[in-house]
């Protein structure tokens, strides 16, 4: 569907500017690495006049546009 693959019980061992290495030893090459961790959103999300969840996260659509925000 969106090209997202899950790998249960596999973790990231290392990340660098060229991708990630998994605990299995497999290397996933990437031109861009975005690390999303933690449970609370950045305070900047409070500037969007839309609904957020209890962690302050914004809801997005399949194009990663913030729902309820007309840019």
Legacy VTK file of the C-alpha trace (Angstrom):
# vtk DataFile Version 3.0
C-alpha trace
ASCII
DATASET POLYDATA
POINTS 71 float
0.000 0.000 0.000
2.395 2.752 1.180
5.572 0.697 1.019
5.919 0.425 4.791
7.241 -2.868 6.071
7.217 -3.931 9.722
9.790 -6.256 11.244
8.736 -7.556 14.651
11.568 -8.188 17.123
14.123 -6.458 14.869
15.712 -3.281 16.154
17.984 -0.577 14.812
21.572 -1.097 15.906
23.044 1.992 14.230
22.053 4.959 12.081
24.310 7.123 9.946
24.008 9.527 7.030
23.625 6.650 4.533
20.968 4.550 6.287
20.418 2.133 9.145
21.887 -1.154 10.289
19.499 -3.587 11.970
20.300 -5.938 14.838
20.105 -8.758 12.285
23.088 -7.207 10.494
20.967 -6.185 7.519
21.696 -2.740 6.114
18.910 -0.467 4.848
20.314 2.256 2.615
18.565 5.618 2.606
19.158 9.037 1.103
17.221 10.611 3.963
16.921 9.286 7.508
14.165 10.649 9.744
14.291 9.521 13.350
10.952 9.724 15.159
11.117 8.717 18.771
9.478 9.714 21.991
5.911 10.135 23.011
5.445 13.897 23.240
5.272 16.201 20.253
7.497 19.233 19.909
5.943 22.341 21.480
5.784 23.887 18.000
2.762 21.672 17.234
0.800 23.839 19.677
0.840 26.630 17.094
-1.435 24.681 14.754
-5.097 25.556 15.381
-6.202 21.925 15.067
-7.007 19.033 17.337
-4.087 17.102 18.854
-3.957 13.843 20.769
-3.045 13.604 24.463
0.670 13.623 23.568
0.317 16.797 21.499
0.737 14.962 18.203
-0.962 16.221 15.057
-3.162 13.962 12.963
-2.052 13.715 9.320
-3.486 12.223 6.148
-1.791 9.776 3.754
0.096 12.707 2.201
1.341 13.805 5.666
-0.772 16.950 5.536
-2.065 18.090 8.905
-5.763 17.262 9.128
-7.987 20.288 9.638
-5.307 22.804 8.601
-5.703 24.703 5.337
-2.277 25.905 4.253
LINES 1 72
71 0 1 2 3 4 5 6 7 8 9 10 11 12 13 14 15 16 17 18 19 20 21 22 23 24 25 26 27 28 29 30 31 32 33 34 35 36 37 38 39 40 41 42 43 44 45 46 47 48 49 50 51 52 53 54 55 56 57 58 59 60 61 62 63 64 65 66 67 68 69 70
